[in-house]
């Protein structure tokens, strides 16, 4: 909340109460919370998939680099 002070937050709460009423605010809060949770979960899964793919690519590259060394015959 870099641009909002205490008075700005209070003003937003009052406006939300006037617009939605006290009975709707908990429902909106729950909906917002579950949406945020799902978004974070999806972002985390995407990051984990990318990490797994990077590790898989790195292991393939290492295997290719080690393969020619193993095929050489000693002098």
C-alpha positions in Angstrom: 0.0 0.0 0.0 2.6 2.5 -1.1 0.2 5.2 -2.2 -2.5 4.7 0.3 -2.4 6.0 3.8 -4.6 5.1 6.8 -7.2 7.6 5.8 -7.3 6.1 2.2 -7.8 2.6 3.5 -10.6 3.7 5.8 -12.3 5.5 2.9 -12.1 2.4 0.8 -13.7 0.3 3.5 -16.5 2.8 4.0 -17.2 2.9 0.2 -17.2 -0.9 0.0 -19.6 -1.1 2.9 -21.9 1.4 1.2 -21.7 -0.4 -2.2 -22.0 -4.0 -1.1 -23.5 -3.9 2.4 -22.1 -5.7 5.4 -23.7 -9.1 4.5 -22.0 -9.3 1.1 -18.5 -8.3 2.1 -17.5 -11.6 3.8 -18.7 -13.5 0.6 -16.6 -11.2 -1.6 -13.6 -11.6 0.7 -13.9 -15.4 0.5 -14.3 -15.3 -3.3 -11.3 -13.0 -3.6 -9.2 -15.2 -1.3 -10.0 -18.4 -3.2 -9.3 -16.8 -6.5 -5.9 -15.6 -5.2 -5.1 -19.0 -3.8 -5.9 -20.7 -7.2 -3.8 -18.2 -9.0 -0.8 -18.8 -6.7 -1.3 -22.5 -7.1 -1.3 -22.3 -10.9 1.7 -20.1 -10.9 3.6 -22.4 -8.6 2.8 -25.4 -10.8 4.0 -23.6 -13.9 7.3 -22.7 -12.2 7.8 -26.3 -11.0 7.1 -27.7 -14.5 9.6 -25.3 -15.9 12.2 -26.3 -13.3 11.6 -30.0 -14.0 12.0 -29.4 -17.8 15.2 -27.4 -17.2 16.7 -30.2 -15.0 15.7 -32.8 -17.6 17.3 -30.9 -20.4 20.5 -30.4 -18.4 20.8 -34.1 -17.6 20.4 -34.9 -21.3 23.1 -32.4 -22.2 25.4 -33.9 -19.6 24.7 -37.4 -20.8 25.6 -36.4 -24.4 28.8 -34.8 -23.3 29.9 -37.8 -21.3 29.1 -40.4 -24.0 32.0 -39.7 -26.4 34.5 -39.9 -23.5 33.3 -43.4 -22.5 33.7 -44.6 -26.1 37.3 -43.7 -26.4 39.8 -46.5 -26.1 42.8 -46.1 -23.8 46.2 -45.5 -25.5 
